[in-house]
Amino acid sequence: MQQRRDFNGQGAGPMQQGQGGPGGPGGPGGPGAERRGGRGRDFRSRRKVCAFCVDHVREIDYKDVSRLRRYLSDRGKIEPRRKTGTCAKHQRRLSVALKNARHMALMPYTAAHIRGA
């Protein structure tokens, strides 16, 4: 029976000391790791916080156009959670409020440059 080999020809046994994953002692970003690109700093993205949770907003009002406008793209689409940092509960309520504001003609369905106005 043959031992399974990974891409560099070594056996696929358990990880040994100094061969940790990302952030481990032997992984990228660990002590002694060479920096690629010569930048010298490892930037990691921080988790965005939900603006509605921070402000303790109980309900998202569809009439608050100035706040809702931040969650629309330049083309008039609703921005996703991964871009705005909104939590799942508030993202669901935000999308309903945006749709209500569009229905009441407080906000556009599409951008002005797409409509041709």
C-alpha positions in Angstrom: 0.0 0.0 0.0 1.4 3.4 -1.0 1.5 6.4 1.3 -0.4 9.4 0.0 1.9 12.2 -1.2 1.2 15.9 -1.4 2.4 18.3 -4.1 6.0 18.5 -2.9 6.5 14.7 -2.5 6.4 14.5 1.3 4.1 12.1 3.1 0.7 13.5 4.1 1.2 12.7 7.8 0.2 14.9 10.7 1.7 18.4 10.8 4.9 18.6 12.7 6.3 21.4 14.9 7.1 24.5 12.8 4.7 23.6 10.0 1.6 25.3 11.4 -1.1 26.9 9.2 -1.5 30.6 8.6 -0.4 32.6 11.6 1.4 29.6 13.1 5.1 29.4 13.9 6.1 28.2 10.5 3.3 29.6 8.4 3.0 32.8 6.5 3.2 35.9 8.7 4.9 34.0 11.5 8.2 34.9 13.0 11.0 34.6 10.5 8.7 34.5 7.5 10.0 36.3 4.5 7.8 39.2 3.4 6.8 39.1 -0.2 6.5 42.4 -2.0 8.8 44.3 0.4 5.9 46.0 2.3 6.9 44.7 5.7 3.4 44.8 7.3 0.7 42.3 7.2 -2.7 44.0 6.9 -5.7 42.0 7.9 -9.2 43.3 7.4 -11.2 44.1 10.5 -14.7 42.8 10.9 -17.1 45.7 10.3 -19.7 46.4 13.0 -23.4 46.9 12.4 -24.2 50.6 12.5 -27.8 49.8 13.6 -26.6 47.7 16.5 -24.1 50.4 17.6 -26.8 53.1 17.5 -29.3 50.8 19.3 -31.9 51.3 16.5 -35.1 49.4 17.3 -36.8 49.8 13.9 -35.4 51.0 10.6 -37.7 53.7 9.2 -38.3 53.8 5.5 -38.7 57.6 5.7 -35.1 58.1 7.0 -33.8 58.6 3.4 -30.4 60.0 4.4 -29.5 56.9 6.4 -30.9 54.5 3.8 -29.0 56.1 1.0 -25.7 54.8 2.4 -26.9 51.2 1.8 -27.5 51.7 -2.0 -24.8 51.4 -4.6 -24.2 54.0 -7.2 -26.3 52.0 -9.6 -29.2 51.8 -7.1 -28.7 48.3 -5.9 -28.9 47.2 -2.2 -25.4 46.7 -0.9 -24.6 43.2 0.5 -23.8 42.5 4.2 -20.2 41.7 3.4 -19.7 45.3 2.1 -21.7 47.3 4.7 -21.0 45.2 7.8 -24.7 45.1 8.7 -25.8 42.1 10.8 -28.2 39.6 9.4 -31.2 40.8 11.4 -30.8 44.4 10.4 -29.9 43.6 6.8 -33.3 41.9 6.4 -35.1 44.9 7.9 -33.0 47.3 5.9 -33.9 45.6 2.6 -37.7 45.9 3.5 -37.3 49.5 4.5 -35.4 50.3 1.2 -38.1 48.5 -0.8 -40.8 50.5 1.0 -39.0 53.8 0.4 -38.7 52.9 -3.3 -42.4 52.1 -3.5 -43.3 55.4 -1.8 -41.0 57.2 -4.4 -38.6 58.4 -1.7 -35.7 56.5 -3.3 -34.9 55.5 -6.8 -35.1 52.0 -8.2 -32.2 52.7 -10.6 -29.5 55.4 -10.8 -30.2 58.6 -12.8 -27.4 57.9 -15.3 -28.9 54.6 -16.1 -32.4 56.0 -16.6 -31.0 58.6 -18.9 -32.3 61.6 -16.9 
